Amino acid sequence: MSAAKKVNFASTQIGASDLTVLDPGMFQRVAAVAEREAGLSIPDAKRAMVQSRLNRRLKITGHTDFGDYLDFIEHKEGAEELRHMICALTTNVSHFFRENHHFETFQEQVLPDLMERARGGGRIRIWSAGCSTGQEPYSIAMALLAAEPTIANHDVKVLATDIDQNVLSVARKAVYDRRLLDGVPTDFDRSFLEDGPDPGQRQVRQNVRDLVVFRHLNLIETWPMRGQFDVIFCRNVLIYFSEATQKLLWPRFHAALRPEGWLFLGHSERMQTPEAEGFLSTGVTSYQRRGDIRMPRQTQKA
C-alpha cells in the first residue's frame, strides 16, 4: 500500500498487565489519524487490536499514555514515529499468484497484445500497488518472462509500491520460505527460483528481480509517476478504505491507465458503477479503462 496497506484485524497477544488502556476517545483520535494519513478505515470493534498493537510503540518510544503519544506523532518531530504507527496498524498478507484467475486473464487476454507492442519497440509498464513483501510483482514478472524469455531486451518494467518501508526491504531481498511458495507452478519454480541463503528458502532469480522496481508510496498522497500504465494490480488494499476514499481513487486510477488499460482489484473489492467511472467490467474484479475522466488535483489527498 504505496501504497495504502492491507489491515489484519486479528488480535495480537500481549500481557494484560503490560497494557496501557486505549479509551474510546483516544481510539477515535488514532482512527482519525490512520484514515487521514493512510486512508485506513478502522471500526470501533477493533479497539482491542489497536490497543495491543500500539502498546508496543508506546514501549519503544517511552510514552506512558496514549494522549502524550498521539500529541507526539501529530507534530513534525514525530513524523518518523507516525510512519511506524501506521505500519503497526497494518499487516501484509500476500501469496505468489494469489487469486490466480487474474493471472489467467493477464496471461491469456492481456499479455499477447503487450508483448507484441514490446517487440515493436513499445513501452510497457505495470504497477503493483500495495505490493507487500513482493510476491505479487514477482508473480507478474515471472508471467512476463514466461511469455517472452528475451523480455530484458525490451522496454518493460513492473513498478511495485507500498506504504511500509520494512516490507519493501523484505521484497527487495526476494527470499521466501518454501511454505510461502504454494502458489508457484512447478515449472515456474524450476525456471525462476533458486536455493536461498538458508535451508528451506528459495530466492527469486536475478532476471526476474531485474524487471521489478520497488518504491515507497502512500496511495492517498501524490503519485509521482509521469507515464501511464498498461496494467494496475491493486488487490486487497481498497477494502480497508472508506467508501468515500475509494470513490476518490477511481478517477486517479483511470488517469494513470493507458486507453484500454486493465485494472485488477481484490476478490472482496468492487467498483459499484464502473461505467460512470470510465471503466468496463471484464470479469471478476477486473476492469478496462474506457472514456476520459479528468484527474483530480494531486495536491489533495484522496
RANOR-V640402 format. One record per residue. SS is DSSP state (2 for helix, 1 for strand, 0 for the rest). PHI is phi in degrees with one decimal (none if undefined). D_CENTER is the distance of its C-alpha to the mean C-alpha in Angstrom with 1 decimal. Layout:
# RANOR-V640402
SS,PHI,D_CENTER
SS,PHI,D_CENTER
This chain:
# RANOR-V640402
0,none,3.5
0,none,6.1
0,-78.8,5.3
0,-67.0,6.2
0,-118.6,5.6
0,-75.5,7.3
0,-105.0,10.9
0,-101.3,13.6
0,-92.1,16.8
0,-71.4,19.1
0,-70.4,21.8
0,-114.8,22.1
0,-77.4,25.6
0,-157.5,27.6
0,-59.8,31.3
2,-60.9,32.7
2,-69.1,35.2
2,-91.5,32.5
0,-79.7,30.7
0,-95.8,31.0
0,-72.9,31.0
0,-100.9,28.4
0,-76.3,30.6
2,-55.4,29.5
2,-64.8,30.0
2,-66.7,27.8
2,-61.2,25.1
2,-61.9,25.1
2,-64.3,24.8
2,-60.1,21.7
2,-61.5,20.1
2,-65.6,21.1
2,-64.7,19.6
2,-61.6,16.2
2,-72.8,16.2
2,-64.6,17.6
2,-88.4,15.4
2,-135.7,11.9
0,77.6,12.7
1,-74.8,12.9
0,-112.6,15.8
0,-109.2,17.6
0,-73.1,20.8
2,-56.7,24.1
2,-63.7,24.3
2,-100.5,21.8
2,-60.4,24.0
2,-62.3,25.1
2,-63.3,21.6
2,-62.3,20.9
2,-58.3,24.4
2,-64.5,24.0
2,-61.9,20.7
2,-79.8,22.1
2,-59.1,25.5
2,-64.0,24.1
2,-70.1,23.2
2,-60.2,26.6
2,-62.8,28.3
2,-65.4,26.5
2,-89.0,27.3
0,83.5,30.8
0,-84.2,30.6
0,-104.6,32.7
0,-149.3,31.5
2,-69.4,28.5
2,-60.9,30.4
2,-63.6,30.9
2,-62.5,27.4
2,-68.9,25.9
2,-60.2,28.6
2,-65.6,27.5
2,-72.4,23.7
0,-92.5,24.7
0,-112.4,26.8
2,-61.9,26.0
2,-65.2,27.2
2,-101.1,24.4
2,-60.7,21.5
2,-67.5,20.3
2,-67.3,20.8
2,-58.3,18.9
2,-62.9,15.8
2,-63.6,16.8
2,-63.6,17.5
2,-60.3,14.1
2,-66.9,12.7
2,-64.8,15.6
0,-86.6,14.7
0,-124.8,11.3
0,-135.8,11.0
0,-90.1,8.6
0,-124.9,9.9
0,-149.5,9.4
0,-144.4,12.3
0,-67.4,13.7
0,52.7,14.4
0,-64.1,13.0
0,51.2,14.6
2,-59.9,16.9
2,-60.5,18.5
2,-68.2,15.7
2,-71.0,16.6
2,-63.6,20.2
2,-62.6,19.9
2,-58.9,18.0
2,-73.6,20.8
2,-89.4,23.7
2,-107.3,23.2
2,-99.4,20.9
2,-62.1,21.6
2,-54.5,25.4
2,-67.5,25.5
2,-63.6,22.9
2,-67.5,24.8
2,-62.3,28.1
2,-67.5,26.9
2,-62.9,25.7
2,-65.1,29.1
0,-88.0,30.7
0,97.0,29.1
0,-76.2,26.3
1,-95.3,23.0
1,-119.7,19.9
1,-133.3,16.4
1,-126.8,13.2
1,-118.2,9.7
1,-102.4,6.5
1,-94.4,4.1
0,78.5,0.6
0,-77.9,3.8
0,56.3,5.5
0,-88.0,9.1
0,102.4,9.3
2,-62.4,10.7
2,-66.0,9.0
2,-62.8,9.9
2,-69.9,13.1
2,-62.9,13.9
2,-61.3,13.7
2,-63.4,15.9
2,-62.4,18.3
2,-62.3,18.8
2,-63.5,19.6
2,-67.3,22.1
2,-64.8,23.6
2,-77.9,24.3
0,-148.1,25.6
0,-59.6,26.7
0,-97.8,27.7
2,-62.6,24.5
2,-61.7,24.7
2,-84.1,27.6
0,-116.9,25.7
1,-88.3,23.4
1,-129.9,20.1
1,-144.1,16.8
1,-113.9,13.1
1,-90.6,11.0
1,-121.8,7.8
1,-126.8,6.2
1,-156.6,5.1
0,-80.7,7.6
0,-103.7,9.3
2,-64.0,11.9
2,-65.2,13.1
2,-71.6,10.3
2,-64.9,10.3
2,-64.1,14.0
2,-62.9,13.8
2,-61.9,11.8
2,-64.7,14.5
2,-70.3,17.2
0,60.9,16.2
1,-113.2,18.5
1,-136.5,18.1
1,-63.4,20.7
2,-57.8,22.3
2,-66.7,21.5
2,-93.6,17.8
0,-106.2,19.0
0,-57.4,20.4
0,-81.1,18.4
0,-82.7,19.6
0,-58.2,22.8
2,-56.5,25.9
2,-68.1,26.6
2,-69.6,23.1
2,-59.7,23.5
2,-66.0,26.8
2,-83.9,25.8
2,-119.9,22.4
1,-124.4,22.6
1,-142.4,25.3
1,-60.1,26.5
0,-84.5,24.6
0,-67.6,26.4
0,-121.5,27.3
0,-56.5,28.8
0,82.1,26.4
1,-118.4,23.5
1,-128.5,22.4
1,-119.5,20.9
1,-67.5,19.2
0,-64.8,22.0
2,-62.1,22.2
2,-66.2,22.5
2,-75.2,19.0
2,-61.7,17.5
0,-65.3,19.4
0,-81.7,17.5
1,-111.2,14.1
1,-117.8,13.6
1,-99.0,11.1
1,-142.7,10.9
1,-79.9,10.2
0,-158.1,9.1
0,-100.3,9.3
0,-60.1,8.7
0,-91.3,12.1
0,-104.0,13.9
0,-65.0,15.4
0,-97.4,13.7
0,-80.6,16.1
0,-67.5,15.7
0,-93.8,19.1
0,-81.0,19.2
0,-91.1,17.9
1,-104.9,15.7
1,-84.3,17.2
1,-144.3,14.2
1,-124.7,10.7
1,-100.5,8.4
1,-134.3,6.3
0,-117.6,7.1
0,59.8,7.9
0,-119.4,6.1
2,-67.7,9.2
2,-61.3,11.6
2,-95.8,11.5
1,-98.6,12.6
0,-68.3,16.2
2,-60.7,17.8
2,-64.6,18.9
2,-66.6,15.6
2,-57.9,14.3
2,-60.3,17.6
2,-74.9,17.2
2,-83.0,13.9
2,-56.8,15.7
2,-66.7,18.1
2,-70.6,15.6
2,-64.2,13.8
2,-57.7,17.4
2,-68.2,18.5
2,-80.5,15.8
1,-101.0,16.9
1,-67.0,20.3
1,-54.1,22.9
1,73.8,22.3
1,-68.2,18.7
1,-106.7,16.4
1,-126.0,13.5
1,-111.3,12.1
1,-108.9,10.8
0,-75.9,10.8
0,-65.7,14.3
0,-103.1,14.9
0,-110.5,13.7
0,-139.2,16.5
0,-90.5,17.5
0,-64.9,20.9
0,-130.8,22.9
0,-58.4,21.3
0,-62.0,24.6
0,-66.7,24.9
0,-92.7,21.5
0,89.2,22.6
1,-124.5,21.0
1,-116.6,22.7
1,-71.7,21.5
1,-117.7,21.9
1,161.5,21.1
0,-67.6,19.1
0,50.8,16.0
1,-126.5,16.5
1,-141.8,17.8
1,-119.8,19.6
1,-69.7,20.3
0,-136.7,23.9
0,66.6,26.0
0,-146.2,25.2
0,-128.6,23.7
0,-66.1,24.2
0,-72.1,21.2
0,-67.1,21.2
0,-60.7,22.1
0,-77.5,19.3
0,-74.9,21.2
0,-101.4,20.3
0,-71.4,17.2
0,-69.9,15.8
